[in-house]
Amino acid sequence: MTKLILIRHAETEGNLNGVWNGVTDAPLTQRGQKQITATAHHMKSLVMTYPIHAFYASPIGRARKTAAAIESAIHRSAIVEGDLREFDLGDWEGRSMKELAEQENLWQRWAADPTFKPPNGESPSSFRARALKVIERLVARHTEETVLVVSHGGIIGNALGQRLDGSANDWAKWEPHNCSISLLEYDGEQWNGILVNDVGHLTPELIAEPNHDYANLE
């Protein structure tokens, strides 16, 4: 049975402050550092039940730092996969969600035209196509194996939506917590969620409520 484990990176200053850092990196918060430690410790136990056959990570620093701690815990190196990077907002990277809403009318533009791209950036439709394609490619490469992926909210939200109820367009519905773990199994006919955005390995003070504006999925 093919299994897919999806982990979102730890909390960053951008997450905390409502800043869009898609492909731009942002430093981890103190809570984020503690999230990484707790997640790596938990993975040490999880892999006893679900041995990992392949491990992939986004190239962006916050995901690589999260993956590095897991690498040490499970004694397996991650392969960096460029297409696991987050939504690229191009020249508008690093701006606050409030500024993007008030000055650029970004969400209204996307509602009217999901193919709209900020200068040198991606559109929702092009990002979604990339997100779905990379996960499909990795899963197809490892049929009947367990694949671990450390990535970003946008990638994970699309992957969960497509596999669990076909709602890849509804990012907010599947918005993951930082360092949440999702475990999906394919039984030959459909994907089943064994764990979905699970944070049971984090203590209450380490759980940051996600921003339900789907744009804050970096």
Rosetta silent file (secondary structure, phi, psi, omega in degrees, C-alpha in Angstrom):
SEQUENCE: MTKLILIRHAETEGNLNGVWNGVTDAPLTQRGQKQITATAHHMKSLVMTYPIHAFYASPIGRARKTAAAIESAIHRSAIVEGDLREFDLGDWEGRSMKELAEQENLWQRWAADPTFKPPNGESPSSFRARALKVIERLVARHTEETVLVVSHGGIIGNALGQRLDGSANDWAKWEPHNCSISLLEYDGEQWNGILVNDVGHLTPELIAEPNHDYANLE
SCORE:     score description
SCORE:     0.000 S_00000001
   1 L     0.000  129.986  179.222    0.000    0.000    0.000 S_00000001
   2 E   -76.361  134.639  179.708    1.358    3.411   -0.989 S_00000001
   3 E  -128.019  143.874 -179.189    1.644    5.883    1.886 S_00000001
   4 E  -128.756  121.365  177.273    2.313    9.611    1.832 S_00000001
   5 E  -110.266  123.020 -176.866    3.470   11.573    4.899 S_00000001
   6 E  -116.534  125.091  178.924    3.259   15.365    4.588 S_00000001
   7 E  -125.328  128.145  175.244    4.872   17.713    7.130 S_00000001
   8 E   -83.990  148.664  178.520    4.684   21.487    7.031 S_00000001
   9 L   -61.945  166.059  179.449    7.758   23.467    8.097 S_00000001
  10 L   -71.942  165.422 -177.289    8.015   25.113   11.522 S_00000001
  11 L   -62.635  138.224  177.746    6.683   28.578   12.330 S_00000001
  12 E  -116.146  169.257  174.951    8.548   31.560   10.880 S_00000001
  13 H   -62.200  -32.436  177.334    8.577   35.272   11.618 S_00000001
  14 H   -65.321  -43.143  176.436    6.627   35.704    8.378 S_00000001
  15 H   -59.064  -45.744 -175.409    3.870   33.379    9.589 S_00000001
  16 H   -65.408  -36.236 -173.346    3.719   35.209   12.891 S_00000001
  17 H  -102.014    5.683  177.531    3.615   38.686   11.349 S_00000001
  18 L    68.674   41.311  179.997    1.349   38.036    8.370 S_00000001
  19 E  -110.983  139.205  178.496    4.017   38.504    5.699 S_00000001
  20 L   -81.597  106.736  171.444    4.051   36.666    2.381 S_00000001
  21 L  -119.736   81.113 -178.741    7.336   34.777    2.193 S_00000001
  22 L   -72.329  -80.181  177.453    6.645   32.245   -0.524 S_00000001
  23 L   -93.165   -5.175  174.677   10.020   31.411   -2.045 S_00000001
  24 L   -85.468  133.167 -177.320   11.714   34.033    0.117 S_00000001
  25 L   -79.825  160.707  177.070   13.009   32.526    3.336 S_00000001
  26 L  -141.881  145.078 -179.153   12.161   33.825    6.797 S_00000001
  27 L   -66.269  148.718  175.899   13.802   33.043   10.155 S_00000001
  28 E   -73.472  147.746  173.321   12.137   30.553   12.456 S_00000001
  29 L   -79.339  170.722  174.886   10.544   31.815   15.647 S_00000001
  30 H   -61.825  -39.266  176.479   11.525   30.428   19.058 S_00000001
  31 H   -63.154  -39.359  178.106    8.285   28.464   18.979 S_00000001
  32 H   -60.053  -41.049  178.022    9.238   27.189   15.540 S_00000001
  33 H   -61.021  -40.850  179.403   12.541   25.871   16.865 S_00000001
  34 H   -70.945  -33.834  175.938   10.706   23.986   19.608 S_00000001
  35 H   -60.683  -42.764  179.751    8.196   22.653   17.086 S_00000001
  36 H   -60.225  -46.388 -179.280   11.047   21.164   15.075 S_00000001
  37 H   -59.933  -45.535 -179.384   12.485   19.391   18.112 S_00000001
  38 H   -65.802  -39.315 -178.740    9.103   17.919   19.048 S_00000001
  39 H   -68.805  -43.088  178.614    8.340   16.842   15.490 S_00000001
  40 H   -62.073  -41.794  178.724   11.710   15.145   14.984 S_00000001
  41 H   -62.147  -42.221  179.728   11.290   13.280   18.274 S_00000001
  42 H   -65.905  -39.752 -178.671    7.822   12.114   17.235 S_00000001
  43 H   -63.682  -28.759  177.872    9.011   10.967   13.819 S_00000001
  44 H   -59.287  -35.639  177.711   11.523    8.711   15.487 S_00000001
  45 H   -82.227  -40.829 -175.842    8.556    6.730   16.840 S_00000001
  46 H   -61.550  -37.459 -177.561    6.299    7.050   13.793 S_00000001
  47 H   -71.094  -12.871  173.647    8.818    5.474   11.444 S_00000001
  48 H   -67.383  -33.147  177.694    8.832    2.354   13.589 S_00000001
  49 H   -89.974  -35.450 -177.789    5.280    1.747   12.338 S_00000001
  50 L  -124.399   81.751  179.856    5.706    3.370    8.933 S_00000001
  51 L   -58.892  136.335 -176.802    9.278    2.827    7.683 S_00000001
  52 L   -87.117  129.120  176.368   10.300    5.531    5.212 S_00000001
  53 L   -97.762  -28.635 -179.021   11.389    4.453    1.734 S_00000001
  54 E  -148.740  141.728 -174.806   11.891    7.938    0.266 S_00000001
  55 E  -133.410  122.311 -179.140   12.297   11.388    1.833 S_00000001
  56 E  -126.579  149.954  179.476   11.907   14.672   -0.073 S_00000001
  57 E  -142.671  149.512  170.754   12.096   18.308    1.031 S_00000001
  58 L   -62.548  151.271  178.755   11.546   21.773   -0.379 S_00000001
  59 L   -79.111   -9.712 -175.269   14.765   23.707   -1.052 S_00000001
  60 L   -75.201  141.518 -169.291   13.617   26.734    0.968 S_00000001
  61 H   -51.601  -43.722 -176.791   15.481   27.237    4.245 S_00000001
  62 H   -64.064  -34.817  176.789   12.574   26.928    6.662 S_00000001
  63 H   -75.809  -38.600  179.594   11.625   23.559    5.183 S_00000001
  64 H   -65.034  -37.496  177.807   15.233   22.400    4.978 S_00000001
  65 H   -65.775  -40.172  177.096   15.773   23.222    8.676 S_00000001
  66 H   -64.559  -44.701 -179.853   12.664   21.250    9.578 S_00000001
  67 H   -65.485  -36.497 -177.244   13.777   18.353    7.387 S_00000001
  68 H   -61.516  -39.969  178.406   17.317   18.414    8.802 S_00000001
  69 H   -66.150  -38.121  177.895   16.080   17.714   12.324 S_00000001
  70 H   -69.030  -38.435  175.814   13.971   14.827   11.027 S_00000001
  71 H   -54.341  -46.680 -179.176   16.955   13.505    9.057 S_00000001
  72 H   -65.258  -36.308 -176.846   18.954   13.266   12.276 S_00000001
  73 H   -72.892  -38.470 -175.131   16.090   11.593   14.114 S_00000001
  74 H  -104.566   -1.106  176.817   15.299    8.907   11.528 S_00000001
  75 L    58.247   47.255  176.602   18.813    8.544   10.087 S_00000001
  76 L  -145.648  133.925 -177.272   17.727    9.131    6.523 S_00000001
  77 L   -85.593  144.054  176.909   18.715   11.995    4.217 S_00000001
  78 L   -88.722  143.947  172.236   16.171   14.079    2.345 S_00000001
  79 E   -92.623  127.512  179.298   16.382   14.666   -1.386 S_00000001
  80 E   -77.832  125.275 -179.164   15.820   18.327   -2.246 S_00000001
  81 L  -119.782  111.471 -174.090   12.998   18.690   -4.790 S_00000001
  82 H   -58.809  -33.675 -177.038   12.685   22.165   -6.291 S_00000001
  83 H   -75.198   -3.219  174.565    9.027   21.852   -7.226 S_00000001
  84 H   -85.536    3.033  178.962    8.104   21.441   -3.545 S_00000001
  85 L   -66.957  160.489 -178.086    8.805   25.175   -3.028 S_00000001
  86 L   -77.285  171.663  177.985    5.966   27.451   -1.942 S_00000001
  87 L   -53.253  124.468 -177.309    3.829   29.789   -4.073 S_00000001
  88 L   -95.205  115.572 -179.734    6.116   32.390   -5.665 S_00000001
  89 L   -93.431    9.376  174.555    4.695   35.898   -5.550 S_00000001
  90 H    60.753 -128.708 -176.772    7.573   37.315   -7.591 S_00000001
  91 H   -69.064  -11.099 -179.130    8.203   41.035   -7.053 S_00000001
  92 H   -96.885    5.565  176.506    5.499   41.153   -4.381 S_00000001
  93 L   -61.065  148.696  175.387    7.287   38.719   -2.048 S_00000001
  94 L    82.232    2.662  178.371    7.969   39.976    1.477 S_00000001
  95 L   -94.722  154.013 -178.718    4.935   42.274    1.632 S_00000001
  96 E   -72.328  154.895  176.580    2.301   42.017    4.335 S_00000001
  97 H   -60.222  -38.687 -179.771   -1.050   40.362    3.660 S_00000001
  98 H   -62.521  -44.265  179.905   -2.729   43.615    4.612 S_00000001
  99 H   -64.739  -41.585  179.590   -0.689   45.587    2.099 S_00000001
 100 H   -63.793  -36.088  178.892   -1.351   43.062   -0.654 S_00000001
 101 H   -72.465  -45.478 -172.607   -5.066   43.257    0.052 S_00000001
 102 H   -81.542  -36.756 -175.252   -5.315   47.037    0.365 S_00000001
 103 H   -95.331  -29.755 -175.834   -2.803   48.218   -2.226 S_00000001
 104 H  -111.487   -6.753 -176.873   -2.904   45.460   -4.842 S_00000001
 105 L    49.785   41.565 -169.037   -6.444   44.079   -4.401 S_00000001
 106 H   -61.329  -46.268 -175.347   -4.764   40.707   -4.761 S_00000001
 107 H   -71.559  -32.521  174.048   -7.562   38.453   -3.570 S_00000001
 108 H   -66.446  -40.022  178.189  -10.188   40.276   -5.595 S_00000001
 109 H   -62.567  -43.695 -179.276   -7.983   39.966   -8.662 S_00000001
 110 H   -68.485  -35.537  177.540   -7.535   36.249   -8.082 S_00000001
 111 H   -62.418  -37.201 -179.886  -11.237   35.733   -7.469 S_00000001
 112 H   -79.243  -32.152 -175.180  -11.927   37.345  -10.826 S_00000001
 113 L  -150.854   94.672 -178.425   -9.026   35.695  -12.641 S_00000001
 114 L   -68.320   -2.952  175.622   -7.101   32.765  -11.094 S_00000001
 115 L   -95.234    0.951  179.624   -4.551   33.030  -13.912 S_00000001
 116 L   -67.317  130.593  179.483   -3.448   36.504  -12.752 S_00000001
 117 L  -116.798  127.008  169.308    0.294   36.590  -11.961 S_00000001
 118 L   -60.966  161.435 -178.645    2.025   39.309   -9.927 S_00000001
 119 L   -52.605  122.397  178.656    5.160   40.599  -11.694 S_00000001
 120 L    64.611   19.017 -179.383    7.603   37.679  -12.068 S_00000001
 121 L  -116.129 -169.151  179.456    5.375   35.469   -9.909 S_00000001
 122 L  -104.274  159.867  171.259    2.923   32.601  -10.195 S_00000001
 123 L   -98.332  163.116  174.948   -0.843   32.580  -10.495 S_00000001
 124 H   -55.769  -40.062 -177.675   -3.083   30.398   -8.298 S_00000001
 125 H   -69.630  -40.090 -179.892   -3.792   28.148  -11.250 S_00000001
 126 H   -71.427  -37.144  176.964   -0.131   27.708  -12.250 S_00000001
 127 H   -65.057  -45.107 -179.803    0.923   27.101   -8.652 S_00000001
 128 H   -59.192  -41.721  179.303   -1.838   24.556   -8.113 S_00000001
 129 H   -62.065  -42.610  178.377   -0.797   22.681  -11.258 S_00000001
 130 H   -65.132  -43.820 -177.884    2.816   22.547  -10.045 S_00000001
 131 H   -60.983  -46.179 -178.558    1.823   21.465   -6.533 S_00000001
 132 H   -69.359  -37.774 -177.884   -0.367   18.615   -7.735 S_00000001
 133 H   -66.409  -41.618 -176.833    2.101   17.500  -10.384 S_00000001
 134 H   -68.843  -40.350  178.714    5.104   17.208   -8.049 S_00000001
 135 H   -66.094  -42.002  178.573    3.232   15.158   -5.441 S_00000001
 136 H   -61.100  -40.080 -179.920    1.802   12.904   -8.136 S_00000001
 137 H   -64.632  -42.898 -178.659    5.285   12.411   -9.587 S_00000001
 138 H   -68.784  -40.005  178.676    6.823   11.457   -6.243 S_00000001
 139 H   -65.250  -43.367 -179.870    4.007    9.066   -5.379 S_00000001
 140 H   -63.685  -30.782  179.834    4.198    7.394   -8.809 S_00000001
 141 H   -70.660  -21.603 -173.549    7.950    6.963   -8.335 S_00000001
 142 L  -130.309   51.172  178.220    7.396    5.041   -5.101 S_00000001
 143 L   -59.187  137.185 -179.593    4.371    2.825   -5.617 S_00000001
 144 L    65.498   21.170  177.424    3.713    0.514   -2.645 S_00000001
 145 L  -125.777  175.140  177.870    6.232    2.468   -0.565 S_00000001
 146 E  -108.285  122.334 -177.532    6.079    5.202    2.086 S_00000001
 147 E  -111.188  128.063  176.659    7.093    8.673    0.958 S_00000001
 148 E  -105.372  130.485 -179.462    7.884   11.475    3.427 S_00000001
 149 E  -128.703  126.949  172.477    7.620   15.077    2.218 S_00000001
 150 E  -109.390  118.397 -173.037    8.556   18.226    4.167 S_00000001
 151 E  -149.666 -139.185 -168.634    7.126   21.250    2.414 S_00000001
 152 L  -128.110  166.761 -176.807    4.762   24.216    2.706 S_00000001
 153 H   -58.977  -41.611 -179.330    1.152   25.038    3.417 S_00000001
 154 H   -65.443  -44.495  178.716    0.198   25.638   -0.195 S_00000001
 155 H   -62.195  -48.072 -176.300    1.718   22.381   -1.446 S_00000001
 156 H   -67.953  -42.547  179.493    0.194   20.358    1.388 S_00000001
 157 H   -58.972  -43.237  177.316   -3.212   22.031    1.175 S_00000001
 158 H   -65.043  -42.305 -178.923   -3.477   21.213   -2.520 S_00000001
 159 H   -63.543  -43.777  178.932   -2.287   17.634   -1.996 S_00000001
 160 H   -65.853  -45.179 -179.115   -4.806   16.967    0.774 S_00000001
 161 H   -60.497  -44.355 -178.998   -7.653   18.558   -1.107 S_00000001
 162 H   -64.498  -42.928 -172.384   -7.034   16.579   -4.273 S_00000001
 163 H   -83.877  -27.965 -174.741   -6.641   13.235   -2.545 S_00000001
 164 H   -96.028  -34.070  177.857   -9.256   13.420    0.173 S_00000001
 165 L  -152.664   14.438  176.985  -12.232   15.103   -1.463 S_00000001
 166 L    73.792   17.441 -175.956  -11.207   16.662   -4.751 S_00000001
 167 L  -104.050   48.121 -178.262  -11.141   20.199   -3.294 S_00000001
 168 L   -60.516  -23.631  179.682   -7.641   21.231   -4.363 S_00000001
 169 L   -74.708  -20.666 -174.486   -8.987   24.710   -5.117 S_00000001
 170 L   -95.552   78.635 -174.570  -10.088   25.226   -1.500 S_00000001
 171 L   -63.835  -42.034 -175.194   -6.746   25.895    0.171 S_00000001
 172 H   -61.327  -32.939 -178.668   -8.161   27.343    3.377 S_00000001
 173 H   -58.928  -34.700 -174.018  -10.157   24.188    4.044 S_00000001
 174 H  -111.392   17.593 -174.701   -6.965   22.142    4.356 S_00000001
 175 L   -58.806  120.306 -176.611   -4.658   24.791    5.764 S_00000001
 176 L   -87.431  148.536  169.872   -2.067   22.950    7.908 S_00000001
 177 L   -68.950  157.167  171.933   -0.590   24.031   11.207 S_00000001
 178 L   -61.199  134.207 -179.515    3.169   24.518   11.338 S_00000001
 179 L    61.889   21.176  172.129    4.843   21.128   11.873 S_00000001
 180 L   -73.481  156.711 -178.851    1.540   19.293   11.455 S_00000001
 181 E  -121.882  129.540  172.498    1.702   15.741   10.128 S_00000001
 182 E  -119.351  135.255  179.769   -0.640   14.194    7.567 S_00000001
 183 E  -126.409  115.726 -179.283   -0.500   10.498    6.732 S_00000001
 184 E  -115.623  144.729  177.197   -2.417    9.240    3.706 S_00000001
 185 E  -124.229  138.959  176.560   -2.777    5.690    2.407 S_00000001
 186 E  -107.202  117.663 -174.715   -3.776    4.589   -1.079 S_00000001
 187 L   -92.523   10.834 -178.280   -5.653    1.276   -1.029 S_00000001
 188 L   101.542  -17.847  178.906   -5.659    0.839   -4.788 S_00000001
 189 L  -125.012  -38.004 -178.975   -8.939    2.673   -5.265 S_00000001
 190 L  -151.488  162.276  175.767   -8.858    5.776   -3.087 S_00000001
 191 E   -89.940  139.190  178.351   -6.737    7.782   -0.661 S_00000001
 192 E  -123.542  136.928  179.886   -7.616    7.621    3.022 S_00000001
 193 E   -88.262  105.887  175.661   -6.523   10.081    5.702 S_00000001
 194 E   -78.109  -43.800  170.492   -5.002    8.219    8.642 S_00000001
 195 E  -130.354  136.993  177.526   -3.743   11.510   10.074 S_00000001
 196 E  -131.770  111.976 -178.734   -4.799   14.904    8.687 S_00000001
 197 E    49.758   46.193 -176.704   -2.932   18.010    9.843 S_00000001
 198 E   -78.263  133.729  177.414   -2.270   16.263   13.154 S_00000001
 199 L  -125.213   23.626 -178.803   -0.536   18.241   15.914 S_00000001
 200 L   -63.364  -18.123  178.561   -0.905   15.717   18.706 S_00000001
 201 L   -85.103   -6.679  179.969    2.869   15.592   19.078 S_00000001
 202 L  -102.363  139.541  174.243    2.981   19.322   19.924 S_00000001
 203 L   -72.150  158.906 -175.511    2.193   20.727   23.358 S_00000001
 204 H   -53.058  -38.115 -178.058   -0.573   23.394   23.449 S_00000001
 205 H   -71.884  -11.828  178.963    1.876   26.299   23.639 S_00000001
 206 H   -96.049   -2.269 -178.342    3.560   25.074   20.458 S_00000001
 207 L   -97.278  110.547  177.392    0.381   25.080   18.391 S_00000001
 208 L   -93.941  126.760  178.458   -0.050   28.313   16.473 S_00000001
 209 L   -63.471  130.311  179.375   -3.522   28.833   15.076 S_00000001
 210 L   -68.675  151.790  173.705   -3.310   29.060   11.263 S_00000001
 211 L   -81.484  118.462 -173.644   -4.365   32.227    9.498 S_00000001
 212 L   -79.455    9.307  165.826   -7.439   31.177    7.531 S_00000001
 213 L   -79.732  117.202 -170.852   -6.630   33.552    4.728 S_00000001
 214 L   -60.549  -16.363 -178.309   -5.366   30.993    2.220 S_00000001
 215 L   -72.330  -17.103 -177.643   -2.610   33.362    1.101 S_00000001
 216 L   -94.090   48.246 -177.152   -0.734   32.869    4.382 S_00000001
 217 L  -104.571   18.503 -175.726    0.251   29.318    3.533 S_00000001
 218 L   -70.188    0.000    0.000    3.985   29.876    3.093 S_00000001
